[in-house]
Each structure stands twice: as structure tokens, then as C-alpha cells.
Amino acid sequence: MPDLSIVMGTYNRLDCLKGCLGSLKRACNGYNYEVVITDGGSTDGTLDYLRSHPGVRLIEHGKPLGPVKAYNDAFAICEGEYVAYINDDLILEPGAFTEAINVLRNDPKVGVVSLPFTSEHDEKRKLIGLGTTRPDGKESEGFPMACFGVLRREQGKAVNWFGPWFYHYHGDSHICLSLQEKGLNIVALPHKAAHHMRLNNAVRGYAWLITGAKERSRHDGIILRLLWSGWQPRRETMTGLDRLAAIDLKMIYSLDTFIETGTYRGESCGWAAGEFSQVYSIESDERRHGRVVEQLGKLKNLSLILGDSRQKLPEILASLDKPALLWLDAHLRDHTKQGWVGNDQNPLKQELAAIAATGKRHVVMIDDANWIFAPPLFEHDPAQWPTLPEIEALLPNYDVLPRHGWNMLVAIPKEGTPTWE
């Protein structure tokens, strides 16, 4: 088994790829390594070169399928104890990988070692180490960003590497945050480890040459934000409606209508009435409905509806001419002092089917994710609780995301996959 697997993607950049590969042996001084490369359909001789290059394991996509998939597919076949993710236009400094591996071996609390680099486009050759990024692409106080890094293979595998949602960007931030959530630290070597040529059609840069790329990259930023902006280290998981996420979604998707299933005490719909033009809240329990009507019934933009969400929600959706933000929290139905009534615990499957049937680009927030990711408590019927794959099947045109730091899921409309002009 090699000590290190070095992962990269490439597309029609044979000259810079040769330079990158030529720098690896010096960078791995003292450790044996393998190279795993995903090619996006090169036509410049790259494939013939890599097929005959000793020590390279080649994945051939045949066409560009996105940088993140290129990395994830390469990660999946790595055999090294450690994994380095880099670009094909990166020239490594001697001993760079050796030093990063030594940091990981000496400190079990380190999750990723970032490789600081200089950039060809920066005349001052400023050293870029462990940065942060906002989903709009600007560096700032925000999500950790180890553009190039080294980590333990088993830990990368445990967090599903760069994740299944991204196309162009933010896989590096996602893996850093995933490991931070597990209590590991993200650190950087104290000096230059590489020089980045930053050629225009880099594995992360060729995105701009294809139709729909900018829209998909914006979507990647939205996904990162929804996954992680609610998470804070050492804070317990929050419950209920994440109001900041709701406002974020309202602004991103220009949503004026808020729909809630499960009024309960009225906190969420009462708040939403101050933020959205029109709010609907459905409650099946007559006593709860009556109490909230007494408290909030005078709000003109709040419609409090008594009934079963499986019947009432399709009626509301049919009356809308624009997408809405939905907060689905009507599960755990018909609770009595003796427990849950057997056949009426969870209308979530029917609610999601009604949303999908509209064909509109609604945005969905789902409460109680803990009972979706794991079997519900013994007094519940697991057959009435959809699993995550079942939710994804009910919403085939959506990305279904866990909201880290909150006990909820968020489902947003998928963005089209970019295509070559």
C-alpha cells in the first residue's frame, strides 16, 4: 500500500500536467506514492501520455463532468494511507508532501494540512495558505478553504470527501468543515509548498468555458451556505425553524409566500407574518388551532387553516402562481397520553409528493431530520417515516441538504448541469 495517494483532475493541459508530475517525486521525499488522475476527455495527447506513464492510475470520464466529480471519483479508488488533492497546474516544492504527512502523523487532532502556494497571477507572489471563502467567491472571514491539502484517507472517506452536491467549487471547504465538525483542526504548513500556474482552463477554471457554468457555480455557493452557515463549533444542535436560513432562502429565491404544516403554538407562522407577504399555517389539532387563532387571528396576511395537511396543502399550492418557502413540521400526528396513534404519525411523504406535483421551484425546509437519518423512537412506526433516499426520490429535481448545526433538512431546486457549447 502506498503511503500517499495524489489526486487531481485534468483536461487538455498536457504541458502543465508534465510539470506537475515532474515535481511530485521531490515533494514526496521519504514516502512512496501513487497518482490518481481523472481526465475530462482530453484531445491534446494527455490520455496517451497518462496511459503510458508509470505510477499513474487513470480515470477517463470522456467529457467534463465537473471538477468535484473528478476529485470524488479519484478519491474513491485511492489506496494510500494519506491523500493529497491538488491541481494539474501546481508545481510542488521539494519535501512539501513529506512535511504535511509528518504533521498528520505527529498530531492526531489535525484533519487537513493546507499547502500554502504562490500564484502566477499575483505579481507580489503573496503566499496563500489556509484561507476562508464566502459563497460569493470573495475571500473573507467565512468558511475555511484549503485549496490544496493532505489528509488521512480513512477520515476523508468517513465524511464522503467533497460531498455529492457540488459541481465546480467548495469541495475543499466542505471537507474542512466536515472534519472540523468531528473535532479536528485544519492547519497550514508555515511556508511555501507550491506554485500555482492558474491557467485559464484549469480543472477548477475550465468551468467558465461551458454553458450554464456561472449559474451552477452560484448554486454551489448556495449549497455551501445552506449546509454550513448554521453550524458553530461546540454548540448543541438547534431545533425548530432556522429563521436566518429562512430569510436567506427568501432573498436568494425571491419568495413572498411562507407555508407551514404543523402550526403548534404559532411561533413560526407568527414570525413569518412579519417577513413574508402571505403566510399559511395548517394545523390538524382543533385545540391548538383555536389557541393560535386567539393569539394571531388578527394578522391580515396570516391564514390559519384547520385540517389535514395532506388535503389542505395541495389546495394552497394550487392557488399560488409563484414558488413558496415551505416549513414541513406536521409529523408526530395524533399524540395522546397513551402514545402515538398507529396509522397517522407522519404526512411527510404525501406533502412532498404534492409539492413535486406542482412543477414549481418551491423551496422546502423539513423539521426533525434526526428521525430521518436514524430510525425513530420505539413508539413510532419506521414505515411511516421516509428515509433520506426516499425523500430524494420524492423530490427528484431537488438537492436535499442536511443543515449542519440544526435538526432539519433543506431542499432547493437543482441547477442544470453545464454543457459544452
Secondary structure as GFF3:
##gff-version 3
##sequence-region A 1 421
A	DSSP	beta_strand	4	10	.	.	.	ID=ss1
A	DSSP	alpha_helix	14	27	.	.	.	ID=ss2
A	DSSP	beta_strand	33	39	.	.	.	ID=ss3
A	DSSP	alpha_helix	46	51	.	.	.	ID=ss4
A	DSSP	beta_strand	56	60	.	.	.	ID=ss5
A	DSSP	alpha_helix	67	76	.	.	.	ID=ss6
A	DSSP	beta_strand	82	85	.	.	.	ID=ss7
A	DSSP	beta_strand	90	92	.	.	.	ID=ss8
A	DSSP	alpha_helix	96	106	.	.	.	ID=ss9
A	DSSP	beta_strand	110	114	.	.	.	ID=ss10
A	DSSP	beta_strand	117	119	.	.	.	ID=ss11
A	DSSP	beta_strand	131	133	.	.	.	ID=ss12
A	DSSP	beta_strand	143	145	.	.	.	ID=ss13
A	DSSP	beta_strand	149	152	.	.	.	ID=ss14
A	DSSP	alpha_helix	153	158	.	.	.	ID=ss15
A	DSSP	alpha_helix	171	181	.	.	.	ID=ss16
A	DSSP	beta_strand	185	188	.	.	.	ID=ss17
A	DSSP	beta_strand	194	196	.	.	.	ID=ss18
A	DSSP	three_ten_helix	206	209	.	.	.	ID=ss19
A	DSSP	alpha_helix	213	228	.	.	.	ID=ss20
A	DSSP	alpha_helix	243	253	.	.	.	ID=ss21
A	DSSP	beta_strand	257	261	.	.	.	ID=ss22
A	DSSP	alpha_helix	267	272	.	.	.	ID=ss23
A	DSSP	beta_strand	278	283	.	.	.	ID=ss24
A	DSSP	alpha_helix	286	296	.	.	.	ID=ss25
A	DSSP	beta_strand	302	306	.	.	.	ID=ss26
A	DSSP	alpha_helix	309	319	.	.	.	ID=ss27
A	DSSP	beta_strand	325	328	.	.	.	ID=ss28
A	DSSP	beta_strand	335	336	.	.	.	ID=ss29
A	DSSP	beta_strand	339	340	.	.	.	ID=ss30
A	DSSP	alpha_helix	348	357	.	.	.	ID=ss31
A	DSSP	beta_strand	363	367	.	.	.	ID=ss32
A	DSSP	alpha_helix	370	373	.	.	.	ID=ss33
A	DSSP	three_ten_helix	382	384	.	.	.	ID=ss34
A	DSSP	alpha_helix	388	394	.	.	.	ID=ss35
A	DSSP	beta_strand	398	402	.	.	.	ID=ss36
A	DSSP	beta_strand	408	413	.	.	.	ID=ss37
###
